[in-house]
């Protein structure tokens, strides 16, 4: 049974790690990121509700005058 030659494993592993590092760096280099990120301003829209436009009064039974 022949022995496994492991003398080239170190070179292979280092070359693989270096290749993966270069490929990942090239992939990230494609993207453009903003230099100074600023928060977005959102315009708040308010929708009028029917009870805001007219005057309403709620009568409580305990506040009514005695008869």
mmCIF file of the N, C-alpha and C atoms, coordinates in Angstrom:
data_MODEL
# 
_entry.id   MODEL 
# 
loop_
_atom_site.group_PDB 
_atom_site.id 
_atom_site.type_symbol 
_atom_site.label_atom_id 
_atom_site.label_alt_id 
_atom_site.label_comp_id 
_atom_site.label_asym_id 
_atom_site.label_entity_id 
_atom_site.label_seq_id 
_atom_site.pdbx_PDB_ins_code 
_atom_site.Cartn_x 
_atom_site.Cartn_y 
_atom_site.Cartn_z 
_atom_site.occupancy 
_atom_site.B_iso_or_equiv 
_atom_site.pdbx_formal_charge 
_atom_site.auth_seq_id 
_atom_site.auth_comp_id 
_atom_site.auth_asym_id 
_atom_site.auth_atom_id 
_atom_site.pdbx_PDB_model_num 
ATOM 1   N N  . UNK A 1 1  ? 0.851   -1.176 0.000  1.00 0.00 ? 1  UNK A N  1 
ATOM 2   C CA . UNK A 1 1  ? 0.000   0.000  0.000  1.00 0.00 ? 1  UNK A CA 1 
ATOM 3   C C  . UNK A 1 1  ? 0.899   1.242  0.000  1.00 0.00 ? 1  UNK A C  1 
ATOM 4   N N  . UNK A 1 2  ? 0.744   2.119  -1.017 1.00 0.00 ? 2  UNK A N  1 
ATOM 5   C CA . UNK A 1 2  ? 1.635   3.280  -1.105 1.00 0.00 ? 2  UNK A CA 1 
ATOM 6   C C  . UNK A 1 2  ? 1.288   4.330  -0.049 1.00 0.00 ? 2  UNK A C  1 
ATOM 7   N N  . UNK A 1 3  ? 2.306   5.048  0.375  1.00 0.00 ? 3  UNK A N  1 
ATOM 8   C CA . UNK A 1 3  ? 2.086   6.103  1.350  1.00 0.00 ? 3  UNK A CA 1 
ATOM 9   C C  . UNK A 1 3  ? 1.596   7.365  0.641  1.00 0.00 ? 3  UNK A C  1 
ATOM 10  N N  . UNK A 1 4  ? 0.835   8.158  1.382  1.00 0.00 ? 4  UNK A N  1 
ATOM 11  C CA . UNK A 1 4  ? 0.289   9.390  0.832  1.00 0.00 ? 4  UNK A CA 1 
ATOM 12  C C  . UNK A 1 4  ? 1.346   10.484 0.930  1.00 0.00 ? 4  UNK A C  1 
ATOM 13  N N  . UNK A 1 5  ? 1.605   11.131 -0.196 1.00 0.00 ? 5  UNK A N  1 
ATOM 14  C CA . UNK A 1 5  ? 2.611   12.194 -0.222 1.00 0.00 ? 5  UNK A CA 1 
ATOM 15  C C  . UNK A 1 5  ? 1.958   13.496 0.246  1.00 0.00 ? 5  UNK A C  1 
ATOM 16  N N  . UNK A 1 6  ? 2.346   13.973 1.410  1.00 0.00 ? 6  UNK A N  1 
ATOM 17  C CA . UNK A 1 6  ? 1.747   15.186 1.975  1.00 0.00 ? 6  UNK A CA 1 
ATOM 18  C C  . UNK A 1 6  ? 2.685   16.377 1.892  1.00 0.00 ? 6  UNK A C  1 
ATOM 19  N N  . UNK A 1 7  ? 3.753   16.275 1.127  1.00 0.00 ? 7  UNK A N  1 
ATOM 20  C CA . UNK A 1 7  ? 4.728   17.366 1.088  1.00 0.00 ? 7  UNK A CA 1 
ATOM 21  C C  . UNK A 1 7  ? 4.173   18.609 0.371  1.00 0.00 ? 7  UNK A C  1 
ATOM 22  N N  . UNK A 1 8  ? 3.228   18.452 -0.526 1.00 0.00 ? 8  UNK A N  1 
ATOM 23  C CA . UNK A 1 8  ? 2.707   19.613 -1.266 1.00 0.00 ? 8  UNK A CA 1 
ATOM 24  C C  . UNK A 1 8  ? 1.424   20.175 -0.663 1.00 0.00 ? 8  UNK A C  1 
ATOM 25  N N  . UNK A 1 9  ? 0.955   19.588 0.438  1.00 0.00 ? 9  UNK A N  1 
ATOM 26  C CA . UNK A 1 9  ? -0.301  20.059 1.016  1.00 0.00 ? 9  UNK A CA 1 
ATOM 27  C C  . UNK A 1 9  ? -0.204  21.490 1.519  1.00 0.00 ? 9  UNK A C  1 
ATOM 28  N N  . UNK A 1 10 ? 0.901   21.849 2.154  1.00 0.00 ? 10 UNK A N  1 
ATOM 29  C CA . UNK A 1 10 ? 1.054   23.193 2.691  1.00 0.00 ? 10 UNK A CA 1 
ATOM 30  C C  . UNK A 1 10 ? 0.984   24.238 1.584  1.00 0.00 ? 10 UNK A C  1 
ATOM 31  N N  . UNK A 1 11 ? 1.672   23.991 0.497  1.00 0.00 ? 11 UNK A N  1 
ATOM 32  C CA . UNK A 1 11 ? 1.648   24.927 -0.631 1.00 0.00 ? 11 UNK A CA 1 
ATOM 33  C C  . UNK A 1 11 ? 0.246   25.006 -1.220 1.00 0.00 ? 11 UNK A C  1 
ATOM 34  N N  . UNK A 1 12 ? -0.425  23.892 -1.342 1.00 0.00 ? 12 UNK A N  1 
ATOM 35  C CA . UNK A 1 12 ? -1.779  23.873 -1.896 1.00 0.00 ? 12 UNK A CA 1 
ATOM 36  C C  . UNK A 1 12 ? -2.751  24.644 -1.013 1.00 0.00 ? 12 UNK A C  1 
ATOM 37  N N  . UNK A 1 13 ? -2.675  24.440 0.296  1.00 0.00 ? 13 UNK A N  1 
ATOM 38  C CA . UNK A 1 13 ? -3.588  25.118 1.222  1.00 0.00 ? 13 UNK A CA 1 
ATOM 39  C C  . UNK A 1 13 ? -3.330  26.621 1.228  1.00 0.00 ? 13 UNK A C  1 
ATOM 40  N N  . UNK A 1 14 ? -2.060  27.022 1.245  1.00 0.00 ? 14 UNK A N  1 
ATOM 41  C CA . UNK A 1 14 ? -1.745  28.454 1.232  1.00 0.00 ? 14 UNK A CA 1 
ATOM 42  C C  . UNK A 1 14 ? -2.198  29.092 -0.070 1.00 0.00 ? 14 UNK A C  1 
ATOM 43  N N  . UNK A 1 15 ? -2.005  28.420 -1.197 1.00 0.00 ? 15 UNK A N  1 
ATOM 44  C CA . UNK A 1 15 ? -2.443  28.952 -2.486 1.00 0.00 ? 15 UNK A CA 1 
ATOM 45  C C  . UNK A 1 15 ? -3.965  29.061 -2.546 1.00 0.00 ? 15 UNK A C  1 
ATOM 46  N N  . UNK A 1 16 ? -4.672  28.083 -1.959 1.00 0.00 ? 16 UNK A N  1 
ATOM 47  C CA . UNK A 1 16 ? -6.129  28.125 -1.951 1.00 0.00 ? 16 UNK A CA 1 
ATOM 48  C C  . UNK A 1 16 ? -6.632  29.300 -1.113 1.00 0.00 ? 16 UNK A C  1 
ATOM 49  N N  . UNK A 1 17 ? -6.041  29.503 0.071  1.00 0.00 ? 17 UNK A N  1 
ATOM 50  C CA . UNK A 1 17 ? -6.467  30.603 0.939  1.00 0.00 ? 17 UNK A CA 1 
ATOM 51  C C  . UNK A 1 17 ? -6.172  31.944 0.274  1.00 0.00 ? 17 UNK A C  1 
ATOM 52  N N  . UNK A 1 18 ? -5.015  32.081 -0.337 1.00 0.00 ? 18 UNK A N  1 
ATOM 53  C CA . UNK A 1 18 ? -4.657  33.314 -1.027 1.00 0.00 ? 18 UNK A CA 1 
ATOM 54  C C  . UNK A 1 18 ? -5.607  33.590 -2.201 1.00 0.00 ? 18 UNK A C  1 
ATOM 55  N N  . UNK A 1 19 ? -5.939  32.553 -2.956 1.00 0.00 ? 19 UNK A N  1 
ATOM 56  C CA . UNK A 1 19 ? -6.862  32.714 -4.077 1.00 0.00 ? 19 UNK A CA 1 
ATOM 57  C C  . UNK A 1 19 ? -8.248  33.131 -3.608 1.00 0.00 ? 19 UNK A C  1 
ATOM 58  N N  . UNK A 1 20 ? -8.746  32.500 -2.540 1.00 0.00 ? 20 UNK A N  1 
ATOM 59  C CA . UNK A 1 20 ? -10.055 32.877 -2.012 1.00 0.00 ? 20 UNK A CA 1 
ATOM 60  C C  . UNK A 1 20 ? -10.055 34.311 -1.493 1.00 0.00 ? 20 UNK A C  1 
ATOM 61  N N  . UNK A 1 21 ? -8.965  34.719 -0.836 1.00 0.00 ? 21 UNK A N  1 
ATOM 62  C CA . UNK A 1 21 ? -8.872  36.090 -0.345 1.00 0.00 ? 21 UNK A CA 1 
ATOM 63  C C  . UNK A 1 21 ? -8.915  37.089 -1.496 1.00 0.00 ? 21 UNK A C  1 
ATOM 64  N N  . UNK A 1 22 ? -8.169  36.814 -2.561 1.00 0.00 ? 22 UNK A N  1 
ATOM 65  C CA . UNK A 1 22 ? -8.152  37.716 -3.713 1.00 0.00 ? 22 UNK A CA 1 
ATOM 66  C C  . UNK A 1 22 ? -9.511  37.769 -4.380 1.00 0.00 ? 22 UNK A C  1 
ATOM 67  N N  . UNK A 1 23 ? -10.181 36.638 -4.531 1.00 0.00 ? 23 UNK A N  1 
ATOM 68  C CA . UNK A 1 23 ? -11.502 36.624 -5.165 1.00 0.00 ? 23 UNK A CA 1 
ATOM 69  C C  . UNK A 1 23 ? -12.532 37.392 -4.339 1.00 0.00 ? 23 UNK A C  1 
ATOM 70  N N  . UNK A 1 24 ? -12.483 37.235 -3.031 1.00 0.00 ? 24 UNK A N  1 
ATOM 71  C CA . UNK A 1 24 ? -13.434 37.958 -2.169 1.00 0.00 ? 24 UNK A CA 1 
ATOM 72  C C  . UNK A 1 24 ? -13.151 39.455 -2.216 1.00 0.00 ? 24 UNK A C  1 
ATOM 73  N N  . UNK A 1 25 ? -11.874 39.840 -2.233 1.00 0.00 ? 25 UNK A N  1 
ATOM 74  C CA . UNK A 1 25 ? -11.537 41.265 -2.317 1.00 0.00 ? 25 UNK A CA 1 
ATOM 75  C C  . UNK A 1 25 ? -12.003 41.854 -3.644 1.00 0.00 ? 25 UNK A C  1 
ATOM 76  N N  . UNK A 1 26 ? -11.853 41.121 -4.724 1.00 0.00 ? 26 UNK A N  1 
ATOM 77  C CA . UNK A 1 26 ? -12.324 41.617 -6.017 1.00 0.00 ? 26 UNK A CA 1 
ATOM 78  C C  . UNK A 1 26 ? -13.838 41.742 -6.055 1.00 0.00 ? 26 UNK A C  1 
ATOM 79  N N  . UNK A 1 27 ? -14.521 40.813 -5.398 1.00 0.00 ? 27 UNK A N  1 
ATOM 80  C CA . UNK A 1 27 ? -15.978 40.871 -5.373 1.00 0.00 ? 27 UNK A CA 1 
ATOM 81  C C  . UNK A 1 27 ? -16.461 42.071 -4.566 1.00 0.00 ? 27 UNK A C  1 
ATOM 82  N N  . UNK A 1 28 ? -15.817 42.350 -3.442 1.00 0.00 ? 28 UNK A N  1 
ATOM 83  C CA . UNK A 1 28 ? -16.204 43.505 -2.628 1.00 0.00 ? 28 UNK A CA 1 
ATOM 84  C C  . UNK A 1 28 ? -15.789 44.819 -3.274 1.00 0.00 ? 28 UNK A C  1 
ATOM 85  N N  . UNK A 1 29 ? -14.763 44.785 -4.098 1.00 0.00 ? 29 UNK A N  1 
ATOM 86  C CA . UNK A 1 29 ? -14.288 46.003 -4.737 1.00 0.00 ? 29 UNK A CA 1 
ATOM 87  C C  . UNK A 1 29 ? -15.287 46.523 -5.777 1.00 0.00 ? 29 UNK A C  1 
ATOM 88  N N  . UNK A 1 30 ? -16.147 45.660 -6.279 1.00 0.00 ? 30 UNK A N  1 
ATOM 89  C CA . UNK A 1 30 ? -17.148 46.063 -7.275 1.00 0.00 ? 30 UNK A CA 1 
ATOM 90  C C  . UNK A 1 30 ? -18.168 47.034 -6.713 1.00 0.00 ? 30 UNK A C  1 
ATOM 91  N N  . UNK A 1 31 ? -18.507 46.877 -5.436 1.00 0.00 ? 31 UNK A N  1 
ATOM 92  C CA . UNK A 1 31 ? -19.575 47.667 -4.846 1.00 0.00 ? 31 UNK A CA 1 
ATOM 93  C C  . UNK A 1 31 ? -19.070 49.054 -4.471 1.00 0.00 ? 31 UNK A C  1 
ATOM 94  N N  . UNK A 1 32 ? -19.941 50.048 -4.641 1.00 0.00 ? 32 UNK A N  1 
ATOM 95  C CA . UNK A 1 32 ? -19.578 51.409 -4.236 1.00 0.00 ? 32 UNK A CA 1 
ATOM 96  C C  . UNK A 1 32 ? -20.417 51.774 -3.017 1.00 0.00 ? 32 UNK A C  1 
ATOM 97  N N  . UNK A 1 33 ? -19.734 52.167 -1.987 1.00 0.00 ? 33 UNK A N  1 
ATOM 98  C CA . UNK A 1 33 ? -20.380 52.534 -0.731 1.00 0.00 ? 33 UNK A CA 1 
ATOM 99  C C  . UNK A 1 33 ? -20.346 54.044 -0.578 1.00 0.00 ? 33 UNK A C  1 
ATOM 100 N N  . UNK A 1 34 ? -21.368 54.648 0.017  1.00 0.00 ? 34 UNK A N  1 
ATOM 101 C CA . UNK A 1 34 ? -21.339 56.105 0.219  1.00 0.00 ? 34 UNK A CA 1 
ATOM 102 C C  . UNK A 1 34 ? -20.249 56.488 1.218  1.00 0.00 ? 34 UNK A C  1 
ATOM 103 N N  . UNK A 1 35 ? -19.613 57.631 0.958  1.00 0.00 ? 35 UNK A N  1 
ATOM 104 C CA . UNK A 1 35 ? -18.513 58.041 1.821  1.00 0.00 ? 35 UNK A CA 1 
ATOM 105 C C  . UNK A 1 35 ? -19.009 58.495 3.192  1.00 0.00 ? 35 UNK A C  1 
ATOM 106 N N  . UNK A 1 36 ? -20.064 59.295 3.207  1.00 0.00 ? 36 UNK A N  1 
ATOM 107 C CA . UNK A 1 36 ? -20.597 59.749 4.493  1.00 0.00 ? 36 UNK A CA 1 
ATOM 108 C C  . UNK A 1 36 ? -22.092 59.436 4.532  1.00 0.00 ? 36 UNK A C  1 
ATOM 109 N N  . UNK A 1 37 ? -22.466 58.363 5.158  1.00 0.00 ? 37 UNK A N  1 
ATOM 110 C CA . UNK A 1 37 ? -23.892 58.018 5.196  1.00 0.00 ? 37 UNK A CA 1 
ATOM 111 C C  . UNK A 1 37 ? -24.666 59.007 6.051  1.00 0.00 ? 37 UNK A C  1 
ATOM 112 N N  . UNK A 1 38 ? -25.766 59.494 5.521  1.00 0.00 ? 38 UNK A N  1 
ATOM 113 C CA . UNK A 1 38 ? -26.612 60.444 6.226  1.00 0.00 ? 38 UNK A CA 1 
ATOM 114 C C  . UNK A 1 38 ? -27.997 59.822 6.389  1.00 0.00 ? 38 UNK A C  1 
ATOM 115 N N  . UNK A 1 39 ? -28.662 60.119 7.483  1.00 0.00 ? 39 UNK A N  1 
ATOM 116 C CA . UNK A 1 39 ? -30.007 59.559 7.662  1.00 0.00 ? 39 UNK A CA 1 
ATOM 117 C C  . UNK A 1 39 ? -30.986 60.159 6.657  1.00 0.00 ? 39 UNK A C  1 
ATOM 118 N N  . UNK A 1 40 ? -31.866 59.332 6.181  1.00 0.00 ? 40 UNK A N  1 
ATOM 119 C CA . UNK A 1 40 ? -32.862 59.798 5.232  1.00 0.00 ? 40 UNK A CA 1 
ATOM 120 C C  . UNK A 1 40 ? -33.959 60.562 5.972  1.00 0.00 ? 40 UNK A C  1 
ATOM 121 N N  . UNK A 1 41 ? -34.444 61.610 5.338  1.00 0.00 ? 41 UNK A N  1 
ATOM 122 C CA . UNK A 1 41 ? -35.539 62.371 5.932  1.00 0.00 ? 41 UNK A CA 1 
ATOM 123 C C  . UNK A 1 41 ? -36.842 61.880 5.321  1.00 0.00 ? 41 UNK A C  1 
ATOM 124 N N  . UNK A 1 42 ? -37.753 61.522 6.169  1.00 0.00 ? 42 UNK A N  1 
ATOM 125 C CA . UNK A 1 42 ? -39.047 61.035 5.723  1.00 0.00 ? 42 UNK A CA 1 
ATOM 126 C C  . UNK A 1 42 ? -40.083 62.131 5.922  1.00 0.00 ? 42 UNK A C  1 
ATOM 127 N N  . UNK A 1 43 ? -40.874 62.375 4.885  1.00 0.00 ? 43 UNK A N  1 
ATOM 128 C CA . UNK A 1 43 ? -41.921 63.377 4.975  1.00 0.00 ? 43 UNK A CA 1 
ATOM 129 C C  . UNK A 1 43 ? -43.162 62.702 5.571  1.00 0.00 ? 43 UNK A C  1 
ATOM 130 N N  . UNK A 1 44 ? -43.585 63.219 6.703  1.00 0.00 ? 44 UNK A N  1 
ATOM 131 C CA . UNK A 1 44 ? -44.749 62.621 7.347  1.00 0.00 ? 44 UNK A CA 1 
ATOM 132 C C  . UNK A 1 44 ? -46.015 63.208 6.740  1.00 0.00 ? 44 UNK A C  1 
ATOM 133 N N  . UNK A 1 45 ? -46.906 62.338 6.358  1.00 0.00 ? 45 UNK A N  1 
ATOM 134 C CA . UNK A 1 45 ? -48.173 62.774 5.791  1.00 0.00 ? 45 UNK A CA 1 
ATOM 135 C C  . UNK A 1 45 ? -49.269 62.494 6.808  1.00 0.00 ? 45 UNK A C  1 
ATOM 136 N N  . UNK A 1 46 ? -50.049 63.521 7.075  1.00 0.00 ? 46 UNK A N  1 
ATOM 137 C CA . UNK A 1 46 ? -51.158 63.338 8.012  1.00 0.00 ? 46 UNK A CA 1 
ATOM 138 C C  . UNK A 1 46 ? -52.459 63.365 7.216  1.00 0.00 ? 46 UNK A C  1 
ATOM 139 N N  . UNK A 1 47 ? -53.281 62.401 7.483  1.00 0.00 ? 47 UNK A N  1 
ATOM 140 C CA . UNK A 1 47 ? -54.558 62.303 6.809  1.00 0.00 ? 47 UNK A CA 1 
ATOM 141 C C  . UNK A 1 47 ? -55.635 62.873 7.722  1.00 0.00 ? 47 UNK A C  1 
ATOM 142 N N  . UNK A 1 48 ? -56.457 63.788 7.212  1.00 0.00 ? 48 UNK A N  1 
ATOM 143 C CA . UNK A 1 48 ? -57.497 64.363 8.077  1.00 0.00 ? 48 UNK A CA 1 
ATOM 144 C C  . UNK A 1 48 ? -58.558 63.318 8.419  1.00 0.00 ? 48 UNK A C  1 
ATOM 145 N N  . UNK A 1 49 ? -58.921 63.302 9.659  1.00 0.00 ? 49 UNK A N  1 
ATOM 146 C CA . UNK A 1 49 ? -59.967 62.392 10.109 1.00 0.00 ? 49 UNK A CA 1 
ATOM 147 C C  . UNK A 1 49 ? -61.251 63.186 10.292 1.00 0.00 ? 49 UNK A C  1 
ATOM 148 N N  . UNK A 1 50 ? -62.396 62.561 10.151 1.00 0.00 ? 50 UNK A N  1 
ATOM 149 C CA . UNK A 1 50 ? -63.664 63.307 10.210 1.00 0.00 ? 50 UNK A CA 1 
ATOM 150 C C  . UNK A 1 50 ? -63.895 63.988 11.558 1.00 0.00 ? 50 UNK A C  1 
ATOM 151 N N  . UNK A 1 51 ? -63.372 63.414 12.647 1.00 0.00 ? 51 UNK A N  1 
ATOM 152 C CA . UNK A 1 51 ? -63.652 64.023 13.937 1.00 0.00 ? 51 UNK A CA 1 
ATOM 153 C C  . UNK A 1 51 ? -62.723 65.195 14.246 1.00 0.00 ? 51 UNK A C  1 
ATOM 154 N N  . UNK A 1 52 ? -61.733 65.447 13.430 1.00 0.00 ? 52 UNK A N  1 
ATOM 155 C CA . UNK A 1 52 ? -60.890 66.607 13.661 1.00 0.00 ? 52 UNK A CA 1 
ATOM 156 C C  . UNK A 1 52 ? -61.509 67.880 13.101 1.00 0.00 ? 52 UNK A C  1 
ATOM 157 N N  . UNK A 1 53 ? -62.396 67.772 12.140 1.00 0.00 ? 53 UNK A N  1 
ATOM 158 C CA . UNK A 1 53 ? -62.925 68.960 11.484 1.00 0.00 ? 53 UNK A CA 1 
ATOM 159 C C  . UNK A 1 53 ? -64.178 69.504 12.162 1.00 0.00 ? 53 UNK A C  1 
ATOM 160 N N  . UNK A 1 54 ? -64.821 68.760 12.998 1.00 0.00 ? 54 UNK A N  1 
ATOM 161 C CA . UNK A 1 54 ? -66.036 69.274 13.629 1.00 0.00 ? 54 UNK A CA 1 
ATOM 162 C C  . UNK A 1 54 ? -65.916 69.186 15.155 1.00 0.00 ? 54 UNK A C  1 
ATOM 163 N N  . UNK A 1 55 ? -66.652 70.051 15.819 1.00 0.00 ? 55 UNK A N  1 
ATOM 164 C CA . UNK A 1 55 ? -66.628 70.126 17.266 1.00 0.00 ? 55 UNK A CA 1 
ATOM 165 C C  . UNK A 1 55 ? -67.594 69.091 17.829 1.00 0.00 ? 55 UNK A C  1 
ATOM 166 N N  . UNK A 1 56 ? -67.121 68.270 18.725 1.00 0.00 ? 56 UNK A N  1 
ATOM 167 C CA . UNK A 1 56 ? -67.991 67.281 19.351 1.00 0.00 ? 56 UNK A CA 1 
ATOM 168 C C  . UNK A 1 56 ? -67.850 67.398 20.852 1.00 0.00 ? 56 UNK A C  1 
ATOM 169 N N  . UNK A 1 57 ? -68.923 67.106 21.531 1.00 0.00 ? 57 UNK A N  1 
ATOM 170 C CA . UNK A 1 57 ? -68.900 67.130 22.984 1.00 0.00 ? 57 UNK A CA 1 
ATOM 171 C C  . UNK A 1 57 ? -69.557 65.852 23.473 1.00 0.00 ? 57 UNK A C  1 
ATOM 172 N N  . UNK A 1 58 ? -68.913 65.208 24.400 1.00 0.00 ? 58 UNK A N  1 
ATOM 173 C CA . UNK A 1 58 ? -69.447 63.972 24.951 1.00 0.00 ? 58 UNK A CA 1 
ATOM 174 C C  . UNK A 1 58 ? -70.052 64.296 26.311 1.00 0.00 ? 58 UNK A C  1 
ATOM 175 N N  . UNK A 1 59 ? -71.311 63.940 26.479 1.00 0.00 ? 59 UNK A N  1 
ATOM 176 C CA . UNK A 1 59 ? -71.990 64.175 27.732 1.00 0.00 ? 59 UNK A CA 1 
ATOM 177 C C  . UNK A 1 59 ? -71.938 62.936 28.597 1.00 0.00 ? 59 UNK A C  1 
ATOM 178 N N  . UNK A 1 60 ? -71.518 63.129 29.781 1.00 0.00 ? 60 UNK A N  1 
ATOM 179 C CA . UNK A 1 60 ? -71.509 62.021 30.725 1.00 0.00 ? 60 UNK A CA 1 
ATOM 180 C C  . UNK A 1 60 ? -72.834 62.050 31.494 1.00 0.00 ? 60 UNK A C  1 
ATOM 181 N N  . UNK A 1 61 ? -73.454 60.897 31.751 1.00 0.00 ? 61 UNK A N  1 
ATOM 182 C CA . UNK A 1 61 ? -74.744 60.898 32.467 1.00 0.00 ? 61 UNK A CA 1 
ATOM 183 C C  . UNK A 1 61 ? -74.612 61.507 33.866 1.00 0.00 ? 61 UNK A C  1 
ATOM 184 N N  . UNK A 1 62 ? -73.484 61.439 34.490 1.00 0.00 ? 62 UNK A N  1 
ATOM 185 C CA . UNK A 1 62 ? -73.352 61.983 35.836 1.00 0.00 ? 62 UNK A CA 1 
ATOM 186 C C  . UNK A 1 62 ? -73.228 63.504 35.836 1.00 0.00 ? 62 UNK A C  1 
ATOM 187 N N  . UNK A 1 63 ? -72.857 64.097 34.700 1.00 0.00 ? 63 UNK A N  1 
ATOM 188 C CA . UNK A 1 63 ? -72.685 65.530 34.636 1.00 0.00 ? 63 UNK A CA 1 
ATOM 189 C C  . UNK A 1 63 ? -73.956 66.260 34.203 1.00 0.00 ? 63 UNK A C  1 
ATOM 190 N N  . UNK A 1 64 ? -74.972 65.541 33.788 1.00 0.00 ? 64 UNK A N  1 
ATOM 191 C CA . UNK A 1 64 ? -76.225 66.178 33.382 1.00 0.00 ? 64 UNK A CA 1 
ATOM 192 C C  . UNK A 1 64 ? -76.930 66.745 34.591 1.00 0.00 ? 64 UNK A C  1 
ATOM 193 N N  . UNK A 1 65 ? -77.655 67.873 34.422 1.00 0.00 ? 65 UNK A N  1 
ATOM 194 C CA . UNK A 1 65 ? -78.370 68.457 35.572 1.00 0.00 ? 65 UNK A CA 1 
ATOM 195 C C  . UNK A 1 65 ? -79.496 67.541 36.074 1.00 0.00 ? 65 UNK A C  1 
ATOM 196 N N  . UNK A 1 66 ? -79.751 67.610 37.362 1.00 0.00 ? 66 UNK A N  1 
ATOM 197 C CA . UNK A 1 66 ? -80.803 66.791 37.946 1.00 0.00 ? 66 UNK A CA 1 
ATOM 198 C C  . UNK A 1 66 ? -82.185 67.309 37.521 1.00 0.00 ? 66 UNK A C  1 
ATOM 199 N N  . UNK A 1 67 ? -83.093 66.394 37.259 1.00 0.00 ? 67 UNK A N  1 
ATOM 200 C CA . UNK A 1 67 ? -84.455 66.813 36.838 1.00 0.00 ? 67 UNK A CA 1 
ATOM 201 C C  . UNK A 1 67 ? -85.449 66.534 37.912 1.00 0.00 ? 67 UNK A C  1 
# 
